[in-house]
């Protein structure tokens, strides 16, 4: 499950894989900035967070697609598994931080990221996968099999 080939472009193969500690130097943080606020992250802070998340094992997976020509990270997404008491101590998966580089959009990379994350959730025995998205991205997620349910609420802390 660690890699999937993208054969939609005959000139190159882009593989989905788990985030590696060297991906910071391949533009991972810059890619996240195309999604949301992402301040500078020092090498030490990146390594510390990477190691912390690695301890979560399969319960928190960040995947990336690296452009095989440039070595640049051009797509990413993450999924984490919530262990619940409801549904016979079931598990729910939460997809977060899905973004495709502006120059790589239209190549079905976002769909491949979502499929990878959904497959992971299923393999972990989750009974559902949920995510939050903006209204402008609703149609994309509907094409990936999601449907709108209820209302999202949020409270940010200073």
LONU-186621 format. One record per atom (N, C-alpha, C): residue number from 1; residue in three letters; chain; atom name; x, y, z. Coordinates in nm, 3 decimals, always signed. Each point is the difference from the previous one (the first is absolute). Layout:
N
NUM_ALA_A_CA_X_Y_Z
...
//
This chain:
158
1_UNK_A_N_+0.081_-0.118_+0.000
1_UNK_A_CA_-0.081_+0.118_+0.000
1_UNK_A_C_+0.086_+0.126_+0.000
2_UNK_A_N_+0.127_-0.011_+0.014
2_UNK_A_CA_+0.083_+0.119_+0.016
2_UNK_A_C_+0.019_+0.079_-0.128
3_UNK_A_N_-0.011_-0.060_-0.117
3_UNK_A_CA_+0.014_+0.077_-0.123
3_UNK_A_C_-0.102_-0.044_-0.103
4_UNK_A_N_-0.044_+0.096_-0.078
4_UNK_A_CA_-0.089_-0.026_-0.111
4_UNK_A_C_+0.054_+0.075_-0.119
5_UNK_A_N_+0.001_-0.061_-0.116
5_UNK_A_CA_+0.052_+0.067_-0.119
5_UNK_A_C_-0.109_+0.083_-0.065
6_UNK_A_N_+0.038_+0.115_-0.053
6_UNK_A_CA_-0.089_+0.085_-0.078
6_UNK_A_C_+0.041_-0.016_-0.145
7_UNK_A_N_-0.078_-0.074_-0.075
7_UNK_A_CA_+0.034_-0.025_-0.139
7_UNK_A_C_-0.075_+0.091_-0.095
8_UNK_A_N_-0.064_+0.108_+0.051
8_UNK_A_CA_-0.078_+0.088_-0.085
8_UNK_A_C_+0.089_+0.091_-0.085
9_UNK_A_N_+0.126_+0.008_+0.033
9_UNK_A_CA_+0.093_+0.083_-0.077
9_UNK_A_C_+0.114_-0.092_-0.045
10_UNK_A_N_+0.014_-0.021_-0.128
10_UNK_A_CA_+0.100_-0.094_-0.051
10_UNK_A_C_+0.144_+0.045_+0.024
11_UNK_A_N_+0.021_+0.129_+0.024
11_UNK_A_CA_+0.136_+0.052_+0.014
11_UNK_A_C_+0.061_-0.026_+0.137
12_UNK_A_N_-0.082_-0.028_+0.099
12_UNK_A_CA_+0.056_-0.017_+0.134
12_UNK_A_C_-0.092_-0.084_+0.085
13_UNK_A_N_+0.053_-0.051_+0.109
13_UNK_A_CA_-0.078_-0.076_+0.096
13_UNK_A_C_+0.007_+0.073_+0.133
14_UNK_A_N_-0.115_+0.038_+0.049
14_UNK_A_CA_-0.009_+0.063_+0.132
14_UNK_A_C_-0.058_-0.102_+0.095
15_UNK_A_N_+0.072_-0.028_+0.106
15_UNK_A_CA_-0.043_-0.101_+0.095
15_UNK_A_C_-0.048_+0.064_+0.129
16_UNK_A_N_-0.105_-0.057_+0.053
16_UNK_A_CA_-0.047_+0.041_+0.132
16_UNK_A_C_+0.080_-0.080_+0.102
17_UNK_A_N_+0.050_+0.072_+0.098
17_UNK_A_CA_+0.077_-0.067_+0.106
17_UNK_A_C_-0.020_+0.078_+0.129
18_UNK_A_N_+0.045_-0.058_+0.107
18_UNK_A_CA_-0.007_+0.069_+0.130
18_UNK_A_C_+0.104_+0.112_+0.005
19_UNK_A_N_-0.033_+0.101_+0.077
19_UNK_A_CA_+0.092_+0.111_+0.022
19_UNK_A_C_+0.132_-0.054_+0.056
20_UNK_A_N_+0.110_+0.054_-0.050
20_UNK_A_CA_+0.133_-0.034_+0.049
20_UNK_A_C_+0.063_+0.124_+0.061
21_UNK_A_N_+0.094_-0.021_+0.089
21_UNK_A_CA_+0.061_+0.111_+0.071
21_UNK_A_C_+0.073_+0.095_-0.095
22_UNK_A_N_+0.042_-0.048_-0.114
22_UNK_A_CA_+0.070_+0.084_-0.097
22_UNK_A_C_-0.095_+0.085_-0.085
23_UNK_A_N_-0.130_-0.020_+0.015
23_UNK_A_CA_-0.096_+0.071_-0.084
23_UNK_A_C_-0.011_+0.149_+0.032
24_UNK_A_N_+0.048_+0.042_+0.114
24_UNK_A_CA_-0.002_+0.144_+0.029
24_UNK_A_C_+0.082_+0.074_-0.104
25_UNK_A_N_+0.113_-0.056_-0.039
25_UNK_A_CA_+0.087_+0.064_-0.099
25_UNK_A_C_-0.053_-0.011_-0.142
26_UNK_A_N_-0.109_-0.076_-0.017
26_UNK_A_CA_-0.060_-0.018_-0.132
26_UNK_A_C_-0.126_+0.085_-0.018
27_UNK_A_N_-0.018_+0.098_+0.089
27_UNK_A_CA_-0.110_+0.094_-0.016
27_UNK_A_C_-0.129_-0.037_+0.070
28_UNK_A_N_+0.004_-0.092_+0.096
28_UNK_A_CA_-0.121_-0.043_+0.069
28_UNK_A_C_-0.068_+0.117_+0.072
29_UNK_A_N_+0.074_+0.079_+0.074
29_UNK_A_CA_-0.059_+0.112_+0.074
29_UNK_A_C_-0.055_+0.104_-0.096
30_UNK_A_N_+0.072_+0.028_-0.107
30_UNK_A_CA_-0.047_+0.097_-0.099
30_UNK_A_C_-0.130_-0.047_-0.064
31_UNK_A_N_-0.013_-0.130_-0.021
31_UNK_A_CA_-0.124_-0.054_-0.055
31_UNK_A_C_-0.115_+0.023_+0.097
32_UNK_A_N_+0.023_-0.025_+0.129
32_UNK_A_CA_-0.106_+0.021_+0.099
32_UNK_A_C_-0.044_+0.146_+0.003
33_UNK_A_N_+0.090_+0.092_-0.033
33_UNK_A_CA_-0.035_+0.142_-0.003
33_UNK_A_C_-0.102_+0.032_-0.109
34_UNK_A_N_-0.011_-0.086_-0.100
34_UNK_A_CA_-0.101_+0.020_-0.103
34_UNK_A_C_-0.139_-0.037_+0.051
35_UNK_A_N_-0.006_-0.065_+0.115
35_UNK_A_CA_-0.126_-0.042_+0.060
35_UNK_A_C_-0.045_+0.095_+0.111
36_UNK_A_N_+0.092_+0.036_+0.088
36_UNK_A_CA_-0.037_+0.076_+0.119
36_UNK_A_C_+0.123_+0.070_+0.057
37_UNK_A_N_-0.019_+0.069_+0.111
37_UNK_A_CA_+0.110_+0.066_+0.068
37_UNK_A_C_+0.098_-0.105_+0.050
38_UNK_A_N_+0.123_+0.015_-0.038
38_UNK_A_CA_+0.104_-0.094_+0.043
38_UNK_A_C_+0.129_+0.081_+0.015
39_UNK_A_N_+0.028_+0.037_+0.123
39_UNK_A_CA_+0.118_+0.080_+0.027
39_UNK_A_C_+0.127_-0.080_-0.028
40_UNK_A_N_+0.111_+0.068_+0.009
40_UNK_A_CA_+0.129_-0.068_-0.018
40_UNK_A_C_+0.013_-0.110_+0.105
41_UNK_A_N_+0.056_-0.110_-0.043
41_UNK_A_CA_+0.024_-0.114_+0.089
41_UNK_A_C_+0.148_-0.030_-0.008
42_UNK_A_N_+0.067_+0.008_+0.115
42_UNK_A_CA_+0.143_-0.029_+0.001
42_UNK_A_C_+0.023_-0.148_-0.027
43_UNK_A_N_+0.121_-0.033_-0.041
43_UNK_A_CA_+0.035_-0.140_-0.023
43_UNK_A_C_-0.022_-0.083_+0.127
44_UNK_A_N_+0.037_+0.056_+0.115
44_UNK_A_CA_-0.016_-0.072_+0.126
44_UNK_A_C_-0.147_-0.022_+0.031
45_UNK_A_N_-0.082_+0.105_-0.016
45_UNK_A_CA_-0.144_-0.015_+0.027
45_UNK_A_C_-0.063_-0.101_-0.095
46_UNK_A_N_+0.042_+0.001_-0.125
46_UNK_A_CA_-0.052_-0.097_-0.097
46_UNK_A_C_+0.037_-0.141_+0.043
47_UNK_A_N_+0.125_-0.021_+0.034
47_UNK_A_CA_+0.046_-0.132_+0.042
47_UNK_A_C_-0.072_-0.046_+0.127
48_UNK_A_N_-0.017_+0.093_+0.096
48_UNK_A_CA_-0.070_-0.036_+0.124
48_UNK_A_C_-0.144_-0.042_-0.028
49_UNK_A_N_-0.070_+0.077_-0.082
49_UNK_A_CA_-0.139_-0.035_-0.032
49_UNK_A_C_-0.007_-0.129_-0.081
50_UNK_A_N_+0.092_-0.016_-0.094
50_UNK_A_CA_+0.004_-0.122_-0.082
50_UNK_A_C_+0.015_-0.122_+0.090
51_UNK_A_N_+0.093_+0.006_+0.094
51_UNK_A_CA_+0.024_-0.114_+0.090
51_UNK_A_C_-0.121_-0.024_+0.092
52_UNK_A_N_-0.061_+0.108_+0.045
52_UNK_A_CA_-0.119_-0.012_+0.085
52_UNK_A_C_-0.112_-0.072_-0.077
53_UNK_A_N_-0.023_+0.041_-0.123
53_UNK_A_CA_-0.104_-0.063_-0.081
53_UNK_A_C_+0.036_-0.143_-0.037
54_UNK_A_N_+0.127_-0.027_-0.019
54_UNK_A_CA_+0.043_-0.136_-0.033
54_UNK_A_C_-0.035_-0.097_+0.113
55_UNK_A_N_-0.002_+0.049_+0.123
55_UNK_A_CA_-0.037_-0.084_+0.115
55_UNK_A_C_-0.146_-0.042_-0.006
56_UNK_A_N_-0.081_+0.073_-0.076
56_UNK_A_CA_-0.142_-0.034_-0.016
56_UNK_A_C_-0.019_-0.118_-0.096
57_UNK_A_N_+0.105_-0.036_-0.072
57_UNK_A_CA_-0.008_-0.113_-0.093
57_UNK_A_C_-0.107_+0.021_-0.105
58_UNK_A_N_-0.083_-0.103_-0.020
58_UNK_A_CA_-0.105_+0.007_-0.101
58_UNK_A_C_-0.120_+0.081_+0.044
59_UNK_A_N_-0.001_+0.050_+0.123
59_UNK_A_CA_-0.111_+0.083_+0.048
59_UNK_A_C_+0.009_+0.145_-0.049
60_UNK_A_N_+0.112_+0.039_-0.056
60_UNK_A_CA_+0.015_+0.135_-0.059
60_UNK_A_C_+0.095_-0.012_-0.117
61_UNK_A_N_-0.055_+0.011_-0.119
61_UNK_A_CA_+0.079_-0.016_-0.122
61_UNK_A_C_-0.006_+0.127_-0.082
62_UNK_A_N_+0.116_+0.050_-0.037
62_UNK_A_CA_+0.010_+0.111_-0.095
62_UNK_A_C_+0.061_-0.059_-0.127
63_UNK_A_N_-0.071_+0.019_-0.111
63_UNK_A_CA_+0.054_-0.049_-0.126
63_UNK_A_C_+0.034_+0.118_-0.090
64_UNK_A_N_+0.091_-0.025_-0.092
64_UNK_A_CA_+0.044_+0.103_-0.094
64_UNK_A_C_+0.016_-0.062_-0.138
65_UNK_A_N_-0.003_+0.088_-0.099
65_UNK_A_CA_+0.041_-0.038_-0.135
65_UNK_A_C_+0.116_+0.090_-0.036
66_UNK_A_N_+0.110_-0.062_-0.037
66_UNK_A_CA_+0.121_+0.072_-0.041
66_UNK_A_C_+0.009_-0.003_-0.152
67_UNK_A_N_+0.021_+0.115_-0.060
67_UNK_A_CA_+0.019_+0.007_-0.144
67_UNK_A_C_+0.132_-0.069_-0.032
68_UNK_A_N_-0.007_-0.104_-0.081
68_UNK_A_CA_+0.120_-0.079_-0.028
68_UNK_A_C_+0.101_+0.076_-0.086
69_UNK_A_N_-0.044_+0.105_-0.069
69_UNK_A_CA_+0.093_+0.080_-0.080
69_UNK_A_C_+0.074_+0.104_+0.083
70_UNK_A_N_-0.073_+0.068_+0.088
70_UNK_A_CA_+0.058_+0.112_+0.075
70_UNK_A_C_+0.040_-0.036_+0.142
71_UNK_A_N_-0.054_-0.109_+0.055
71_UNK_A_CA_+0.026_-0.035_+0.139
71_UNK_A_C_-0.081_+0.083_+0.097
72_UNK_A_N_-0.093_+0.079_-0.050
72_UNK_A_CA_-0.082_+0.089_+0.083
72_UNK_A_C_-0.126_-0.073_+0.045
73_UNK_A_N_-0.041_+0.023_+0.124
73_UNK_A_CA_-0.126_-0.054_+0.051
73_UNK_A_C_-0.112_+0.082_-0.063
74_UNK_A_N_-0.091_-0.068_-0.073
74_UNK_A_CA_-0.104_+0.073_-0.075
74_UNK_A_C_-0.142_-0.031_+0.049
75_UNK_A_N_-0.014_-0.093_+0.094
75_UNK_A_CA_-0.131_-0.029_+0.057
75_UNK_A_C_+0.017_-0.067_+0.134
76_UNK_A_N_-0.095_+0.024_+0.089
76_UNK_A_CA_+0.005_-0.062_+0.131
76_UNK_A_C_-0.140_-0.009_+0.059
77_UNK_A_N_-0.012_-0.082_+0.100
77_UNK_A_CA_-0.122_-0.014_+0.079
77_UNK_A_C_+0.031_-0.085_+0.121
78_UNK_A_N_-0.087_+0.005_+0.099
78_UNK_A_CA_+0.024_-0.080_+0.119
78_UNK_A_C_-0.131_-0.061_+0.048
79_UNK_A_N_+0.013_-0.105_+0.077
79_UNK_A_CA_-0.115_-0.065_+0.062
79_UNK_A_C_+0.043_-0.042_+0.141
80_UNK_A_N_-0.089_+0.025_+0.095
80_UNK_A_CA_+0.027_-0.053_+0.133
80_UNK_A_C_-0.123_-0.077_+0.047
81_UNK_A_N_+0.026_-0.101_+0.082
81_UNK_A_CA_-0.103_-0.093_+0.044
81_UNK_A_C_-0.041_+0.037_+0.142
82_UNK_A_N_-0.129_+0.021_+0.017
82_UNK_A_CA_-0.057_+0.029_+0.131
82_UNK_A_C_-0.061_-0.128_+0.055
83_UNK_A_N_+0.042_-0.039_+0.118
83_UNK_A_CA_-0.052_-0.120_+0.065
83_UNK_A_C_-0.115_+0.044_+0.091
84_UNK_A_N_-0.116_-0.060_-0.023
84_UNK_A_CA_-0.123_+0.045_+0.064
84_UNK_A_C_-0.059_-0.109_+0.090
85_UNK_A_N_-0.099_+0.039_+0.081
85_UNK_A_CA_-0.078_-0.096_+0.076
85_UNK_A_C_-0.127_-0.038_-0.076
86_UNK_A_N_-0.053_+0.092_-0.081
86_UNK_A_CA_-0.121_-0.030_-0.077
86_UNK_A_C_+0.031_-0.104_-0.107
87_UNK_A_N_-0.105_-0.058_-0.055
87_UNK_A_CA_+0.012_-0.101_-0.105
87_UNK_A_C_+0.092_-0.115_+0.042
88_UNK_A_N_-0.026_-0.051_+0.120
88_UNK_A_CA_+0.079_-0.113_+0.051
88_UNK_A_C_+0.149_+0.031_+0.004
89_UNK_A_N_+0.033_+0.114_+0.056
89_UNK_A_CA_+0.140_+0.044_+0.008
89_UNK_A_C_+0.060_+0.011_-0.140
90_UNK_A_N_-0.078_+0.059_-0.088
90_UNK_A_CA_+0.043_+0.015_-0.139
90_UNK_A_C_+0.107_+0.106_-0.019
91_UNK_A_N_+0.040_+0.013_-0.124
91_UNK_A_CA_+0.102_+0.099_-0.037
91_UNK_A_C_-0.053_+0.085_-0.114
92_UNK_A_N_+0.027_+0.130_+0.009
92_UNK_A_CA_-0.036_+0.094_-0.107
92_UNK_A_C_+0.129_+0.064_-0.050
93_UNK_A_N_+0.006_+0.021_-0.129
93_UNK_A_CA_+0.117_+0.063_-0.060
93_UNK_A_C_-0.032_+0.145_-0.035
94_UNK_A_N_+0.098_+0.087_+0.021
94_UNK_A_CA_-0.013_+0.142_-0.031
94_UNK_A_C_+0.106_+0.035_-0.104
95_UNK_A_N_-0.044_+0.048_-0.115
95_UNK_A_CA_+0.092_+0.045_-0.104
95_UNK_A_C_+0.024_+0.149_+0.018
96_UNK_A_N_+0.125_+0.040_-0.010
96_UNK_A_CA_+0.040_+0.139_+0.021
96_UNK_A_C_+0.107_+0.040_-0.101
97_UNK_A_N_+0.016_+0.130_-0.016
97_UNK_A_CA_+0.115_+0.060_-0.068
97_UNK_A_C_+0.028_-0.056_-0.139
98_UNK_A_N_-0.105_-0.012_-0.080
98_UNK_A_CA_+0.016_-0.046_-0.139
98_UNK_A_C_+0.028_+0.121_-0.087
99_UNK_A_N_+0.111_-0.004_-0.073
99_UNK_A_CA_+0.035_+0.110_-0.089
99_UNK_A_C_+0.085_-0.053_-0.115
100_UNK_A_N_-0.026_+0.055_-0.118
100_UNK_A_CA_+0.078_-0.029_-0.119
100_UNK_A_C_+0.062_+0.131_-0.046
101_UNK_A_N_+0.128_-0.004_-0.034
101_UNK_A_CA_+0.070_+0.119_-0.048
101_UNK_A_C_-0.077_+0.063_-0.116
102_UNK_A_N_-0.008_+0.132_-0.001
102_UNK_A_CA_-0.075_+0.072_-0.103
102_UNK_A_C_+0.044_-0.038_-0.140
103_UNK_A_N_+0.128_-0.027_-0.019
103_UNK_A_CA_+0.052_-0.036_-0.132
103_UNK_A_C_-0.028_-0.144_-0.040
104_UNK_A_N_-0.050_-0.080_+0.094
104_UNK_A_CA_-0.024_-0.142_-0.029
104_UNK_A_C_-0.149_-0.036_+0.003
105_UNK_A_N_-0.084_+0.100_+0.013
105_UNK_A_CA_-0.144_-0.029_+0.006
105_UNK_A_C_-0.049_-0.045_-0.136
106_UNK_A_N_-0.107_-0.079_+0.003
106_UNK_A_CA_-0.057_-0.053_-0.124
106_UNK_A_C_+0.060_-0.133_-0.041
107_UNK_A_N_+0.090_-0.054_+0.080
107_UNK_A_CA_+0.066_-0.128_-0.033
107_UNK_A_C_-0.057_-0.116_+0.082
108_UNK_A_N_-0.112_+0.024_+0.069
108_UNK_A_CA_-0.065_-0.104_+0.082
108_UNK_A_C_+0.081_-0.039_+0.124
109_UNK_A_N_+0.094_+0.085_+0.041
109_UNK_A_CA_+0.083_-0.032_+0.116
109_UNK_A_C_-0.080_+0.008_+0.129
110_UNK_A_N_-0.090_+0.098_+0.010
110_UNK_A_CA_-0.084_+0.012_+0.119
110_UNK_A_C_-0.085_-0.124_+0.019
111_UNK_A_N_-0.056_-0.048_-0.109
111_UNK_A_CA_-0.081_-0.122_+0.005
111_UNK_A_C_+0.084_-0.118_+0.046
112_UNK_A_N_+0.122_-0.011_-0.048
112_UNK_A_CA_+0.088_-0.109_+0.040
112_UNK_A_C_+0.035_+0.008_+0.149
113_UNK_A_N_+0.022_+0.121_+0.049
113_UNK_A_CA_+0.027_+0.019_+0.144
113_UNK_A_C_-0.121_-0.047_+0.081
114_UNK_A_N_-0.119_+0.045_-0.039
114_UNK_A_CA_-0.122_-0.037_+0.073
114_UNK_A_C_-0.020_-0.151_-0.003
115_UNK_A_N_+0.017_-0.062_-0.115
115_UNK_A_CA_-0.016_-0.145_-0.010
115_UNK_A_C_+0.099_-0.073_+0.090
116_UNK_A_N_+0.123_+0.047_+0.005
116_UNK_A_CA_+0.101_-0.060_+0.087
116_UNK_A_C_-0.043_+0.009_+0.146
117_UNK_A_N_-0.048_+0.118_+0.041
117_UNK_A_CA_-0.039_+0.021_+0.140
117_UNK_A_C_-0.125_-0.082_+0.035
118_UNK_A_N_-0.096_-0.008_-0.092
118_UNK_A_CA_-0.120_-0.081_+0.024
118_UNK_A_C_+0.038_-0.148_+0.011
119_UNK_A_N_+0.086_-0.047_-0.089
119_UNK_A_CA_+0.045_-0.139_+0.006
119_UNK_A_C_+0.067_-0.030_+0.134
120_UNK_A_N_+0.079_+0.095_+0.047
120_UNK_A_CA_+0.066_-0.020_+0.130
120_UNK_A_C_-0.104_-0.010_+0.111
121_UNK_A_N_-0.098_+0.089_-0.002
121_UNK_A_CA_-0.105_-0.002_+0.102
121_UNK_A_C_-0.074_-0.134_-0.001
122_UNK_A_N_-0.033_-0.048_-0.118
122_UNK_A_CA_-0.069_-0.130_-0.010
122_UNK_A_C_+0.088_-0.112_+0.054
123_UNK_A_N_+0.128_+0.004_-0.033
123_UNK_A_CA_+0.090_-0.106_+0.046
123_UNK_A_C_+0.017_+0.002_+0.152
124_UNK_A_N_-0.026_+0.115_+0.061
124_UNK_A_CA_+0.010_+0.014_+0.146
124_UNK_A_C_-0.132_-0.036_+0.070
125_UNK_A_N_-0.101_-0.035_-0.078
125_UNK_A_CA_-0.128_-0.042_+0.058
125_UNK_A_C_-0.092_+0.114_+0.039
126_UNK_A_N_+0.018_+0.115_-0.059
126_UNK_A_CA_-0.085_+0.115_+0.031
126_UNK_A_C_-0.140_-0.021_-0.059
127_UNK_A_N_-0.102_+0.050_+0.072
127_UNK_A_CA_-0.135_-0.010_-0.051
127_UNK_A_C_-0.040_+0.122_-0.080
128_UNK_A_N_+0.079_+0.108_+0.007
128_UNK_A_CA_-0.028_+0.119_-0.081
128_UNK_A_C_+0.127_+0.082_-0.015
129_UNK_A_N_-0.002_+0.084_-0.103
129_UNK_A_CA_+0.105_+0.099_-0.024
129_UNK_A_C_-0.070_+0.134_-0.010
130_UNK_A_N_+0.049_+0.098_+0.074
130_UNK_A_CA_-0.059_+0.133_-0.004
130_UNK_A_C_+0.107_+0.103_-0.031
131_UNK_A_N_-0.044_+0.114_-0.052
131_UNK_A_CA_+0.091_+0.111_-0.026
131_UNK_A_C_-0.079_+0.129_-0.003
132_UNK_A_N_+0.068_+0.110_+0.016
132_UNK_A_CA_-0.056_+0.134_-0.015
132_UNK_A_C_+0.060_+0.059_-0.126
133_UNK_A_N_-0.082_+0.077_-0.071
133_UNK_A_CA_+0.053_+0.066_-0.119
133_UNK_A_C_-0.073_+0.131_-0.022
134_UNK_A_N_+0.058_+0.083_-0.084
134_UNK_A_CA_-0.064_+0.126_-0.036
134_UNK_A_C_-0.110_-0.028_-0.102
135_UNK_A_N_-0.091_+0.096_-0.013
135_UNK_A_CA_-0.110_-0.015_-0.097
135_UNK_A_C_+0.056_-0.017_-0.141
136_UNK_A_N_+0.110_+0.067_-0.030
136_UNK_A_CA_+0.057_-0.010_-0.135
136_UNK_A_C_+0.057_-0.137_-0.031
137_UNK_A_N_+0.030_-0.081_+0.102
137_UNK_A_CA_+0.054_-0.134_-0.022
137_UNK_A_C_-0.105_-0.110_+0.015
138_UNK_A_N_-0.124_+0.038_+0.028
138_UNK_A_CA_-0.107_-0.098_+0.022
138_UNK_A_C_-0.016_-0.094_-0.119
139_UNK_A_N_-0.004_+0.053_-0.121
139_UNK_A_CA_-0.021_-0.083_-0.119
139_UNK_A_C_+0.112_-0.103_-0.017
140_UNK_A_N_+0.124_+0.039_+0.029
140_UNK_A_CA_+0.112_-0.094_-0.010
140_UNK_A_C_-0.022_-0.118_+0.093
141_UNK_A_N_-0.035_+0.027_+0.126
141_UNK_A_CA_-0.018_-0.108_+0.096
141_UNK_A_C_-0.122_-0.084_-0.033
142_UNK_A_N_-0.103_+0.060_-0.057
142_UNK_A_CA_-0.115_-0.079_-0.045
142_UNK_A_C_+0.042_-0.098_-0.109
143_UNK_A_N_+0.088_+0.043_-0.090
143_UNK_A_CA_+0.050_-0.089_-0.105
143_UNK_A_C_+0.081_-0.116_+0.060
144_UNK_A_N_+0.054_+0.023_+0.119
144_UNK_A_CA_+0.076_-0.104_+0.069
144_UNK_A_C_-0.089_-0.089_+0.087
145_UNK_A_N_-0.132_+0.023_-0.005
145_UNK_A_CA_-0.093_-0.086_+0.072
145_UNK_A_C_-0.050_+0.053_+0.133
146_UNK_A_N_+0.037_+0.121_+0.037
146_UNK_A_CA_-0.046_+0.058_+0.126
146_UNK_A_C_-0.132_+0.071_-0.022
147_UNK_A_N_-0.076_+0.016_+0.107
147_UNK_A_CA_-0.123_+0.079_-0.006
147_UNK_A_C_-0.005_+0.092_+0.120
148_UNK_A_N_-0.068_+0.111_-0.019
148_UNK_A_CA_-0.011_+0.098_+0.108
148_UNK_A_C_-0.089_-0.055_+0.109
149_UNK_A_N_+0.040_+0.020_+0.125
149_UNK_A_CA_-0.079_-0.044_+0.113
149_UNK_A_C_+0.014_+0.104_+0.111
150_UNK_A_N_-0.109_+0.054_+0.043
150_UNK_A_CA_-0.006_+0.091_+0.113
150_UNK_A_C_+0.084_+0.125_-0.022
151_UNK_A_N_+0.047_+0.061_+0.107
151_UNK_A_CA_+0.068_+0.129_-0.006
151_UNK_A_C_+0.129_-0.008_+0.081
152_UNK_A_N_+0.104_+0.060_-0.051
152_UNK_A_CA_+0.126_+0.007_+0.073
152_UNK_A_C_-0.002_+0.123_+0.091
153_UNK_A_N_+0.054_-0.015_+0.118
153_UNK_A_CA_+0.018_+0.111_+0.093
153_UNK_A_C_+0.147_+0.002_+0.039
154_UNK_A_N_+0.050_+0.118_+0.031
154_UNK_A_CA_+0.141_+0.012_+0.038
154_UNK_A_C_+0.016_+0.112_+0.101
155_UNK_A_N_+0.095_-0.015_+0.088
155_UNK_A_CA_+0.040_+0.106_+0.093
155_UNK_A_C_+0.151_+0.002_+0.002
156_UNK_A_N_+0.057_+0.112_-0.038
156_UNK_A_CA_+0.145_+0.016_-0.001
156_UNK_A_C_+0.047_+0.062_+0.131
157_UNK_A_N_+0.120_-0.031_+0.040
157_UNK_A_CA_+0.060_+0.057_+0.120
157_UNK_A_C_+0.109_+0.097_-0.040
158_UNK_A_N_+0.014_+0.109_+0.075
158_UNK_A_CA_+0.105_+0.100_-0.037
158_UNK_A_C_+0.138_-0.055_+0.022
//
